[in-house]
Amino acid sequence: MKTAAQRWLALVGGLFGLVYLILNNQLPSFPDFLLGLLLGLGMVFLLLGLLPGEGWRRLRKWKRRGE
């Protein structure tokens, strides 16, 4: 079962990937650092959006433990 937050993260990751592809093809002189940042953020968001339910719960539990 996917949560609404996971679906949102997967959508944002896909959009970052799409923006990366568009900028890379349309503006070849765009700075490589920014393109790499877009691609990296897209991959992280997609990974978080595709985690299984148990992995998602364990990650949130680990994150909240430091509060």
Beta strands, then each sheet from edge to edge (+ up, - down):
end
